[in-house]
Amino acid sequence: MISERDRLDTILGALLKEHPEYSRIVIPSTVGDKRNLMRSLMNVRPPGPLSPVVMKLQDEQLALQREEKVVVTLSSIPVSPRYPRLRLWQGDITRLQVDAIVNAANSQMLGCFIPMHRCIDNAIHSAAGMELREECAHLMHVQGHDEPTGKAKITHGYNLPAKWVIHTVGPIVYGAEPTEDDCRLLADCYRNCMTLADDKGLSSIAFCCISTGEFRFPQTDAAEIAVTTVRDYCGAHPDTSLSAVVFNVFKDEDYRLYKKLLGYE
């Protein structure tokens, strides 16, 4: 069986060979640095086919890293005392084993191209693998234009524990406060993601905090819109296939906000 070191060297060699401008990059010696370079090269790589051998090695490597992070199952996430369909979990969304996780995408829908960026778009594409960008590129080619704010698209999850990824483009807040349109569009993101999941017959979905990072939507307003929209959707669709909706947060402040809104305290 191939060692991780040899597997990474083969992947890195193939990715570096694709671009002559990378010819001076030396493959590092440690496994940790090799992993970081692999992620960086995946982040900047444009969509396009790669050899089946390299893709297989990539999938093996990402499967190893997925297991190292420890997969989080839905049954381990406590249900809200106030709303039986809703749950709260703090941590890395790429660890969640649910039917679908929601990605806060940009309008190009191709993932983040900044190497090792800390945004959720980068994290999801890095954990899913290069197949995800390729599928997104196909969807956007068929569509023929940028993704409108508030809409949603679904792709496979590839190397994620989640089966599917639902991508949505949240509103960007340009002023000191979100406008009425900003608030409406953010609610549309949650509503359209749930509608798409319902149409697909999914039973569980995990939302990130859409628009609160690079898009500057105030955390308190965003949390209130998220919980209200999801709660209202469940109330208006008693026959929804979605039996579990997880609000996934990363920052402590978001955790405190959702904990209060969901009745955990």
N, C-alpha and C positions, 0 to 999 in steps of 0.2 A: 504494500500500500504506500502511495506517495506521501511524503512528509509535508507538513504545512509549509515549511520553508521552501521546499522544491515547488510546491503548488503555487505559492505566491510568486516565486521567481519566474515561473512559466507565464502566469497571468501578466505580471509587470512587463516582461519582455515583449509580449504580444501587444500590450497597450502602448508601450513606448515606440515600438516599431511602426505604429500607424502614422506617427507624426515626426518628420525629420527634425523639427525644431526642438524635440525632446532628446536629441541624440547625446547631449552632454549630461543628461541626468543619470546619475550613478545609482543603481539599485542598492539600497541600504543593507546593512548586515543584520540588524535585529528584526525579529518577527514583528514587534510593535511598530517600528518605522516602516516596514514593508506593508503592513496593513494600512497605515496612514497614507502612504503613497498610492496604494491601490484605490483607496476611497477618493483621493484627490484626482486621480486620473479618470475615475468613473464620473466624478462630478463635472469635469470639463469636457468629457467626450461627447461629441454630437451624436444624435441618433444614427444608427446604422448597424448593419449585420456584423457579427463577429463569428469566428469559426466555432462549430459545435463543440470541439474539444475544449477551447478556452471557456466557453459558456458553461460547460459541465464543471470545469474546475472552479469557476466563479461561484456556481451554485453550491458546490461542496464547501467552499470557504465561507460563504455567507451562512450556510446551515450551521457550521461549527460556531461562528460568532453569535448566531441566534440562540443556540443552546447555552452558550457561556453567559449570555445576559439573563437567562432564565425566563421562560415563557410564563405569562400571567393568565390564568384561566378566568372565565367569567364567574365561576362558582366561588372564587376567592375574593370577589369584590362585593362588599355588603350593600344591600338594597337600601334605598332612601326610606327612612321611617315615615315620610310624608307621602311619597309617590312610589307605588310598588314597581313601576316599570323603570324607574330612574336610579342610577348609581353614580358614585364619584370615586375616581382613582387618580392618585398623583404619581407620576413617573413617566418613563419613556414609552410613548405610544407604540413604538415598533416592537414592544414586548407583548402586546395584548393579543390574545387568541380569541377573536370575535369574528363574526361574519364579515364585517367591514370596518375599516378605520377611515376617518375623514382627513384629507390633506388640504391644508390652506395653500392653494396653488397661486401662481401668477397667471396673467392672461394668456401667456404663451403655452402654458400647461406642459412644459417640458422638464420641470424640475429646476432646482437651483444650480447654476453653473459656477458658483464661487467655491473653490476648494475648501472643504472642511467647515463650511459655514454652519452656524449653530441654529439656523431656522429649521422648522419642522419639515418643510418641503425637501431640504437637503437630507435630513435624517431618514425620511421615508424612502426616497429614491436610493439612498446609499444602502439601506438594509434590504430593499426589494431586489436590487440588481439592475443591470443595464437593460434588461428586457422591458422594464417599466417605461423608461424613456422612449424606447422604440414603439411600444403600443400607443403611448400618448401622442407621439409624432404622427402615427397613422390616423388617429382620431382627428387631429388638427388638420391634417392634409385633406381628409374627407370633408371636414367642416368648411375649410377655406377661409377662415377668419379667426381673430382672437376670441377667446372665451369671454362671454359677457359676465359682468359682475352679478352674483346672486344665483347663477345657474349651477348645474352639477353634471359631472360625467363619471362613469364607473370603469375601472380597469381591474385586471387580475392583480393579486397581491404578490405573486411570484415567491420570493424567499422570505416574506413576512409570515408571522404566525396567522395573521388575518387572511381570509380567502380573497377579499376584494379591497380595493382602495376607491373611495369616492372623492373626487377632486372638485373643489369649489373655490371660486375667486371672491374673496371678501372685499368690501369697500375700503378705500384708502381715505383716512381722515386728514384733510389738509388744514383745517382751522383749529381753533382751540377746543371746539366742541363738535361732536358729530351732528350733521344736519338731519332733517327728517328723512331725506332720501337715503342717507347713510344707514339710519336705523332700519328703514324698510328693506334695504338691500341685504343687510346682515340677517334679518329675519328670513328673507328669501333663501339665503344660503342653507339655513337649518331646515327649513320647510322642504326645499327641493331635494336635499340629501335624503331626508326621510321618505319622501315620495318615491325617489329612485330606488331606495332600499326596499320599500314596500312592493314596488313593481317587480323587483327581482325575487321577492319572497324571502328576504333575509330575516332572521330572527333577532340579530343583535348588531348594534352599531356603536362605535366610539367616536365622539366628537373631540377635536382639539379646540383650543380657544381661538376661534377664527377672527382674524383681523387685529388681534391685540398686540402683536409684536411689531414687525416692520411697518405694518399698515396703520398703527397708532390709534386704534379704537380704544377709548378708555375702558379699563378692565371692569369697573363696576357696571357701567352701562351694557357692556357686551355680555356679561354674565346674566344680567336680568333679562336681556333680550333672548339669550340662548335658552334659559330655563322656561321662560314664558311661552316661547314659540314651540318648544318640544312638548311641553305639558298640554298646550292647546291642541297641537296636532294629535296627540294620543287621545284627548277627549273627543275630538271631532271624528276620529277613526277608531272606534272601539274594536273593529275587526282587523286592525293592522297586524301584519305578521311580526312586527317588532315587539318582542316581549321584554327586551332589555336595551336601554339606551345608557351608555356610559359617558359621563363628562370627564374627559381626561385633561388634567392640568399638570403643569410642570412647576410653576412658580408658587411659592408659599402664599402670596397675596391672593392668587386665584383660588387656591385651595380654601382659604378662609371665606372668600366670597361664596363659593359654591356650597360649602359646608353649611352655611347659614341659610342659603336659599333652598336647599334640599332638605332642611330639617334635621340634620345630623347633630344639632346642638340646641 
